[in-house]
Amino acid sequence: MSGMKLAMMQNPYQSKTCELKSSMSEVACYVCGKGLDDGSSITAKTLPNGIVLFCDLHYSLQ
């Protein structure tokens, strides 16, 4: 096998595993409890005590 050159290539599409954690909760207005099922649009607002969700009616009042 003289004169033969070998080349090694790393597969750039080689998959790597990683651990993913997620959670979910129902989206509802903090004031009235209306959610997406009620036809309300929900907006998140960051306040000093955390993230609060408001419907379109109560977001404009805060």
N, C-alpha and C positions, 0 to 999 in steps of 0.2 A: 504493500500500500504506500509505497514511496511516491512523493509528489502530490499526494492527496491532502487537501486542506479541509479541516472540519471547522465549522462555525456553529456556535450555540446562540440561539436567540431566546430571549425571555418572552413568554406570551403576554402581551400588554392587556389582554382581555381576561386574564386569570382572575377568577372571582375571589374576593376576600370576604370573610365572614365578620360581621360585627353585631353586637347586641343592641337591640332597639327596645326602648320601653316607652309606652304612651298610655295616656288615660283620656277619658272623655266624660263629659257630664251634659245634662240637658241644658239647653240655652233658654233662659227665661229672664224677663225683666226683674230687677231687684225690687222695684216698687210695687208693681201690680201682678207679677207672675205670668204675664202673657208671654208666649213663646212663638216659635216659627209655625207651629201647628195652628195657632190662632190667626195667622196671616200677618203678624207683626214683624217688622224688621228690627233686628237687635244690633246694638252698637256697644262696643266695649270702651270703657273710659278708665284710665289709670288715675286713681286717687291716692292720697297719702297712706290709706289703710289697705290698699290693694286694688285689684282690677274688679270693676263693677259693671254689670250688664244692664242696659236701659233699652226700652222699646222706643219707637220713634216719637211717641207722645211725651214720655218722661225725660228723654235726652234733651229736649229743647227747654225743659223747665229747670234743669239743674244748673 
